[in-house]
Amino acid sequence: MALRRLAALFLFASLASPSVAEDATAPFRWEGLARRNPGIVIFRSRWNPGVLELRDDLVRWTDRVNPGKNLVLPVRRLTGHALVCRGGAAAPCTEWRVATKTETYVFRELPPAGGASLRRAFDALRGAYADVPSAEER
């Protein structure tokens, strides 16, 4: 009976191993962020509130108001990302910039709250995808 249990455990462990190896990075989700509208903005807000997610090797932006402004970026298309912190070492971080070859997307916290969510997003992308160049600008 003990041998049968041991064989069953071995079978389950061997079945579970490939799925663990193939598993993508854990999903991350940040609410209370805003994405900057590109170009010149006169009759609308410069910043659109929404939700930022990092999952399934994708950076996803879901606009709270206009689904036409949603964004899905494969991580392999990213050429870099930077956390912008104005001032000295203890200064709060104000922007997180994610860049591709053709565009740069800028995110902020709404309301500005010291950059904790931005820091978590920056650290999550840097930790999960070390091959994407990252920088902290002060």
C-alpha positions as CSV (number, residue, x, y, z in Angstrom):
1,M,0.0,0.0,0.0
2,A,2.8,2.4,0.8
3,L,4.5,1.6,-2.4
4,R,1.3,2.4,-4.3
5,R,1.0,5.8,-2.5
6,L,4.7,6.6,-3.3
7,A,4.1,5.7,-7.0
8,A,1.0,7.9,-7.1
9,L,3.0,10.8,-5.6
10,F,5.7,10.3,-8.1
11,L,3.2,10.3,-11.0
12,F,1.5,13.5,-9.8
13,A,4.9,15.2,-9.3
14,S,6.0,14.2,-12.8
15,L,2.8,15.5,-14.3
16,A,3.0,18.8,-12.3
17,S,6.6,19.6,-13.2
18,P,6.1,20.6,-16.9
19,S,3.2,22.9,-16.1
20,V,5.2,24.7,-13.4
21,A,8.1,25.2,-15.9
22,E,5.8,26.5,-18.6
23,D,3.8,28.8,-16.3
24,A,4.0,32.5,-17.2
25,T,4.8,35.1,-14.6
26,A,2.3,35.8,-11.9
27,P,-0.3,38.3,-12.8
28,F,0.0,41.8,-11.4
29,R,-2.7,44.5,-11.3
30,W,-2.6,48.2,-10.4
31,E,-5.6,50.4,-10.1
32,G,-5.6,54.1,-9.5
33,L,-3.2,54.9,-12.3
34,A,-3.6,57.2,-15.3
35,R,-2.1,57.0,-18.8
36,R,-1.0,60.1,-20.6
37,N,-2.8,61.1,-23.8
38,P,-0.3,61.5,-26.6
39,G,0.0,64.7,-28.6
40,I,-1.4,68.1,-28.0
41,V,-4.4,68.1,-25.7
42,I,-6.7,71.1,-25.6
43,F,-10.3,70.1,-25.0
44,R,-9.8,66.9,-23.0
45,S,-7.9,65.7,-20.0
46,R,-4.1,65.0,-20.4
47,W,-4.5,61.9,-18.2
48,N,-7.0,59.0,-18.6
49,P,-7.7,56.8,-15.5
50,G,-7.6,53.1,-15.8
51,V,-6.1,49.8,-14.7
52,L,-2.6,48.5,-15.6
53,E,-1.9,44.7,-15.7
54,L,1.2,42.6,-16.2
55,R,0.2,39.0,-17.1
56,D,0.7,36.4,-19.8
57,D,3.8,38.2,-21.1
58,L,1.7,41.3,-21.8
59,V,1.4,44.8,-20.4
60,R,-2.3,45.6,-20.6
61,W,-3.9,49.0,-20.0
62,T,-7.6,49.1,-19.6
63,D,-9.0,52.7,-20.0
64,R,-11.8,53.3,-17.4
65,V,-13.9,55.5,-19.8
66,N,-13.0,54.7,-23.5
67,P,-12.3,51.1,-24.5
68,G,-10.8,52.5,-27.7
69,K,-7.8,53.6,-25.7
70,N,-7.1,50.2,-24.3
71,L,-3.5,49.0,-24.9
72,V,-2.0,45.5,-25.1
73,L,1.8,45.4,-25.4
74,P,3.7,42.1,-25.7
75,V,6.7,42.3,-23.3
76,R,9.0,41.2,-26.2
77,R,8.2,44.5,-28.0
78,L,9.4,46.6,-25.1
79,T,12.8,48.4,-25.6
80,G,12.9,49.7,-22.0
81,H,11.1,51.2,-19.1
82,A,12.0,53.9,-16.6
83,L,10.8,55.1,-13.2
84,V,11.0,58.9,-13.0
85,C,11.6,60.4,-9.5
86,R,12.0,64.2,-9.3
87,G,14.5,65.4,-6.7
88,G,16.8,63.6,-4.3
89,A,16.9,60.0,-3.2
90,A,13.8,60.3,-0.9
91,A,11.7,62.2,-3.5
92,P,8.5,60.5,-4.6
93,C,8.4,58.9,-8.1
94,T,6.0,60.6,-10.4
95,E,6.0,58.7,-13.7
96,W,6.7,55.3,-15.1
97,R,7.6,55.2,-18.8
98,V,7.3,52.1,-20.9
99,A,8.9,52.3,-24.4
100,T,8.7,50.4,-27.7
101,K,10.7,51.2,-30.8
102,T,8.0,53.7,-32.0
103,E,6.2,55.0,-28.8
104,T,6.6,55.8,-25.2
105,Y,3.7,55.3,-22.8
106,V,3.6,57.3,-19.6
107,F,1.7,56.3,-16.4
108,R,1.0,58.2,-13.2
109,E,-0.8,57.6,-9.9
110,L,-4.2,59.3,-9.4
111,P,-4.2,61.2,-7.1
112,P,-0.4,61.5,-6.7
113,A,0.4,59.3,-3.7
114,G,4.2,59.1,-3.5
115,G,4.7,56.6,-6.3
116,A,4.2,53.4,-4.4
117,S,2.1,51.8,-7.2
118,L,4.5,53.0,-9.8
119,R,7.4,51.5,-7.9
120,R,5.6,48.2,-7.6
121,A,4.8,48.1,-11.3
122,F,8.4,49.0,-12.2
123,D,9.8,46.4,-9.8
124,A,7.4,43.7,-11.1
125,L,8.4,44.2,-14.7
126,R,12.1,44.4,-13.8
127,G,11.9,41.3,-11.7
128,A,9.9,39.2,-14.1
129,Y,11.6,40.3,-17.3
130,A,15.3,41.1,-16.5
131,D,16.1,41.2,-20.2
132,V,14.1,44.4,-20.7
133,P,16.4,47.4,-20.0
134,S,15.3,49.4,-17.0
135,A,16.4,52.7,-15.4
136,E,15.6,55.0,-12.5
137,E,15.7,58.7,-13.5
138,R,16.3,61.2,-10.7
